[in-house]
Structure formats: structure tokens, C-alpha cells
Amino acid sequence: MTEEIITCDLICPSSPEETSGGFKTEKKMDLEQPIFSALSGGAKQQQQVEEVEVEEVEEEDTALATSPAGTTADSESGIFSGEYESCVEHESELDWFCGTEQKLICSHCAIVGPCHGHTVTPLATRVTAVRNQLVDVCEKMQLQALRIERFIDQTLTAKEQKLQVSASRAREQVLAQVSAAREALEEEEQRLLEEVQREEERVEQCLLTQRAHWIQALARLTQTRSGLVQTLTHTPDAQLVTSVQEIAERVEEADGVGEPCDTDQLNLNPDCSESKLLRGLWATAVLLGPNAYGSSNLMFDERTLSPLLSLSGDSYTLTFLYKKTRQSPPYDPARFDCWPNALGSLSMSSGSHSWVVDVGQSGAFKVGVCYTSLERKGSGNEARLGHNSQSWVLSHYDGDYSFCHAGRKEPLQVARKPQRIGLLLDWPSQTLLFYEADSSSVLHAVTHHFTAPLVPAFAVTDRSITILH
């Protein structure tokens, strides 16, 4: 079917201004009135419609009924066929429109009837306004339809083409990054395996050498001992006395065998399998992967709280107290009495655990782990975090970061001040990891053979730190 486009003149003729003795009309019809409001007969009064003041002049009924407005309405409206309907009350044509009550009325209704004093408009003028509004609406719809067609034909089509290019580029990027990571990982894997193989061969060679040496030494020692026993049991006394020099030489030979001792040379060097790349990938997989670990129940253990510290009501924030505000808490064997320490409420001896501490407000703090057997009393190093073999902590003081254990301090290179520090303890691999929580970049990692359950350990001497969840 072929659609024929018909061009129409959408300009409607205006109704003549009408003056008739007792009333006048001013044509100020608002052409921007919403069409749906105009057609629905809503109760809102149109402020821009023609204001009509109707005087109570009975003699003008005939003039109003036969006015040009009536003729214009009948010829231009196209809505009404034939003559206008009649008013039931006055039996006159309904050739006026009451804007106040949104209904058709006759001239008598406007002059002496129920619509006296209301805003009324000649029906022809009202029809013209409605037609103009319909024209505006149709034009707007046509423009909107053109915009939609243009959006479909141009924008969406271009977006579809751009989508294919962007998706292809994204796939290439993913494949390139994964390929680079796989290549680097495979190279690192090969390097580590070769390093482990070399270390294994070295230790095996040491073990073979030691075994051959000590077997030979054992044979010499056994032979010497057998000879001495033979001399002791079968040599006459007189001959035994004269054989002292010979016996001394055999004893000296036996002493030269020496005592066997175990050394690190007979053990596989654990550093042969250490890799920053592998550790970083492992940490990233644990911290950002779908099965990321967490310790949602971790909080500060109030029993361990030093009198130098205060604890928030939810047991998540630890604050350093100045001397003038300190109070002596009741005695508790679990409490630190000198150092500003506190322990966490979680004991760890299996699995993997991670937690994050907000340290952004503090300029001096320690976060880490320790054995539950850590000393709690006194001002010695036994109760000072990082200064004994019972604790492993990351320390921040005077702008410097360091890892502390057994009294040894290892400076850390930190590019920017971390606002949140995360800790990851992986018991199966005996690995403790410190990382920046916002970027998941590893700050320090340590592998140690932990021999007892661990608990989170904290210290603060400036403002406060908070365990996050």
C-alpha cells in the first residue's frame, strides 16, 4: 500500500471580535494550553482565555443567539453537525463555553443563568483555540517522530558499529593481558622449578658426601675400637704396659673421626621457591577473588586492653589516652599493664583469615599477630610488640614504616601513606601478608613456621585505629 502525503494548511481563521451592547469579549486565548486539559474538561480555570463580562440585559438574547460567532462555530468547528444543541433550561442554542465549569452553555446561562459571572467564551473562539492546540500537538508529535527516526537510523546504528569495535578491542586487551601474565607466570614457574631442582641436587650431593664420609669414619672407628678391645682382652700385662704408645696413637686416630653434626647445608633452602610475582598473584587472587576470605567477627578483646588505651562501645575503635585522662582498670592477667597494646578476639590456627584496620588518623601504631602466650606484664621487650620472638608486626612511627620481629627492624618502602592496612594470614602456607587495602598492593610478606595459635595484635600511641568490616 502506498501512503499519500497530503499537505494541509494548519492555520485556523480567527473569530471576529464581538461587541454587543451589554458585554464584550477580549480575544486572549492561550494557544499553549495543553490539549489534553482542554479536551478533558478539567476543573482548572484557564487564565489566558477570553474574559467576558456579561451584563444582565434581557434584550440582547436575540443578538447573541444570531451573532457571527454562532455562524463561525457552525462552519468552522467541524465537530458539530447541523444546528447547535439546545439549552434545556432556556431552550437556546449552546453556543458559548463556560471555562469555569468546563461545559457548553447558552447566552441566557451566561447573563442570568447559573454561569453568570463566570469566565465564558464564544463556542467558535473556543473551537478555534482547541484546533490550534491540536495543530501544535500534531506538529510536536511529527517533530518527535522525526527525532526518533533520526536516533534509530543514525545514533543507534553508529552505536552498534562502535560496539563491535569496542568489544573486539576489549577482547584483544583481555587476551593480551592474560597472555602476558601467563607468559610471565610460566617463565617464573620454570625459573622456580629449576631453582628448586638445583637446590635439591645440591642437598642430595651434600647428603651423599656426608653419608660416604661418615660411613668411612664409622668403619675406621669400629676397626680401631675392635683393635683396642682385642688388645685389652688378650694382651699380657707386661706387654700392655709397653704398648701404651701404640694404644695412644689408635686413640688419637679414633678422636680424629670427630662428632657428626647437622647443618643448614643439609636442608633445602626455603628461599629457592620464593617469588614476589607468585606471591603477589596469590595474594591478589585471595584478596580480590570470588572466594575472598574475611573475619567479620573480629574486634578488640577488652580484657587485654592496656590502661593507656580506651575502647569504643562497639569494640572496634582503639584510642590512645593521654596521662591526664588515664584510669587504672581492674587487674586482669590477660591485660597489658605497661605497653599500649591490645589483642584481637580471634584465635587462628588453621585456614585463611584477613582483616582491615583503618589507620588514617594515627601517626604511630603497630598491627600484626602474636602468640597467645605473649607476655602481658612489665615494661620489658617480652611484652613489647615486635621486640620478641612471639610477635610479628608492621610498625609506623615518625613517618617511617617497618616490619618488626624478634627485635629486628626491616624498613619498608611505602609509596604513599596507607589509609587502610590489611592483613592476611594463610595458615596452610604459613604466610603472613601485609597489604594496602585500597589498592591490594603488598607491603610486606613473611613466611614462618608458626608453632602455636595466633591472635591479631595492635598498638597505638597517637589518636585512634579502627577494625573495619
MOGI-V751836 format. One record per backbone hydrogen bond with DSSP energy under -1.0 kcal/mol. NH is the residue of the N-H (numbers start at 1). CO is the residue of the C=O. E is the energy in kcal/mol with one decimal. If there is no record, write none. Layout:
NH CO E
NH CO E
This chain:
20 23 -1.8
23 20 -1.4
25 18 -1.0
26 51 -1.1
28 26 -1.2
33 30 -1.1
38 34 -2.1
39 35 -2.4
40 36 -1.8
42 37 -1.1
53 24 -1.1
57 55 -2.2
60 57 -1.2
61 58 -1.3
64 60 -2.4
65 61 -2.4
66 62 -1.6
67 64 -1.2
71 67 -1.2
72 68 -3.2
73 69 -3.1
74 70 -2.2
75 71 -1.8
76 72 -3.1
77 73 -1.8
87 92 -3.7
91 87 -2.3
94 85 -2.8
95 93 -1.8
96 105 -2.3
97 121 -3.2
98 103 -3.2
99 119 -3.0
102 98 -1.1
103 98 -1.3
105 96 -2.9
110 106 -1.2
111 107 -1.7
112 108 -2.7
113 108 -1.7
115 109 -1.4
116 113 -1.7
118 115 -2.1
121 97 -2.3
123 95 -2.4
126 122 -2.4
127 123 -2.8
128 124 -2.3
129 125 -2.3
130 126 -2.4
131 127 -2.7
132 128 -2.5
133 129 -2.3
134 130 -2.5
135 131 -2.5
136 132 -2.5
137 133 -2.7
138 134 -2.7
139 135 -2.5
140 136 -2.6
141 137 -2.6
142 138 -2.4
143 139 -2.4
144 140 -2.7
145 141 -2.6
146 142 -2.1
147 143 -2.3
148 144 -2.5
149 145 -2.6
150 146 -2.6
151 147 -2.6
152 148 -2.7
153 149 -3.0
154 150 -2.7
156 151 -2.9
158 154 -2.5
159 155 -2.7
160 156 -2.4
161 157 -2.1
162 158 -2.7
163 159 -2.8
164 160 -1.8
165 161 -1.7
166 162 -3.1
167 163 -3.1
168 164 -2.1
169 165 -2.4
170 166 -2.7
171 167 -2.5
172 168 -2.2
173 169 -2.3
174 170 -2.6
175 171 -2.8
176 172 -2.5
177 173 -2.8
178 174 -2.8
179 175 -2.4
180 176 -2.6
181 177 -2.7
182 178 -3.1
183 179 -2.9
184 180 -2.7
185 181 -2.7
186 182 -2.8
187 183 -2.4
188 184 -2.5
189 185 -2.8
190 186 -2.6
191 187 -2.6
192 188 -2.7
193 189 -2.6
194 190 -2.3
195 191 -2.3
196 192 -2.9
197 193 -2.5
198 194 -2.7
199 195 -2.4
200 196 -2.6
201 197 -2.6
202 198 -2.4
203 199 -2.4
204 200 -2.7
205 201 -2.4
206 202 -2.3
207 203 -2.8
208 204 -2.6
209 205 -2.6
210 206 -2.9
211 207 -2.9
212 208 -2.7
213 209 -2.7
214 210 -2.8
215 211 -2.2
216 212 -2.3
217 213 -2.5
218 214 -2.4
219 215 -2.2
220 216 -2.3
221 217 -2.7
222 218 -2.5
223 219 -2.5
224 220 -2.7
225 221 -2.5
226 222 -2.6
227 223 -2.3
228 224 -2.3
229 225 -2.6
230 226 -2.5
231 227 -2.4
232 228 -2.7
233 229 -2.2
234 230 -2.2
235 231 -1.5
240 236 -2.7
241 237 -2.3
242 238 -1.3
247 243 -2.5
248 244 -2.6
249 245 -1.9
250 246 -1.8
251 247 -2.4
252 248 -2.7
253 249 -2.1
254 250 -2.2
255 251 -2.5
256 252 -1.5
257 254 -1.3
258 255 -1.0
266 263 -1.5
267 264 -1.9
272 269 -1.9
273 270 -1.3
274 271 -1.3
279 275 -2.6
280 276 -2.6
281 277 -2.4
282 278 -2.5
283 279 -2.8
284 280 -2.5
285 281 -2.4
286 282 -2.1
287 283 -3.0
288 284 -2.7
289 285 -1.0
292 289 -1.2
298 295 -1.5
300 315 -2.4
301 343 -2.9
304 301 -1.2
305 302 -1.1
306 341 -1.5
309 306 -1.9
310 319 -2.5
312 317 -2.0
315 312 -1.5
318 465 -2.9
319 310 -2.5
320 463 -2.9
321 308 -3.0
325 322 -1.9
326 323 -1.2
335 332 -2.0
336 304 -1.5
337 376 -1.5
341 339 -2.5
342 458 -2.1
344 456 -2.9
345 299 -2.1
348 454 -3.2
353 425 -2.5
355 423 -1.8
357 421 -2.8
358 466 -3.6
359 419 -1.8
360 419 -1.2
362 359 -1.0
365 396 -1.8
366 459 -2.5
367 394 -2.0
368 457 -2.1
369 392 -2.4
370 455 -1.9
371 390 -2.2
372 453 -1.2
374 371 -1.6
383 380 -1.3
387 384 -2.0
391 388 -1.0
392 369 -2.8
393 404 -2.1
394 367 -3.2
395 402 -3.3
396 365 -2.6
397 400 -2.2
400 397 -2.1
402 395 -2.2
403 410 -2.7
404 393 -2.9
405 408 -2.0
406 388 -2.3
407 386 -1.8
408 405 -2.2
410 403 -2.8
412 401 -2.6
421 357 -2.5
422 435 -3.3
423 355 -2.7
424 433 -2.6
425 353 -3.2
426 431 -2.8
427 351 -2.6
430 427 -1.0
431 426 -2.2
432 446 -2.9
433 424 -2.8
434 444 -3.3
435 422 -2.6
436 441 -2.8
437 420 -2.0
440 436 -2.5
443 434 -2.7
444 434 -1.8
446 432 -2.5
448 430 -2.0
450 448 -1.4
454 348 -2.8
455 370 -2.4
457 368 -2.8
458 342 -2.4
459 366 -1.9
460 340 -1.3
461 364 -2.2
465 318 -2.1
466 358 -1.8
467 316 -2.8
468 356 -2.8
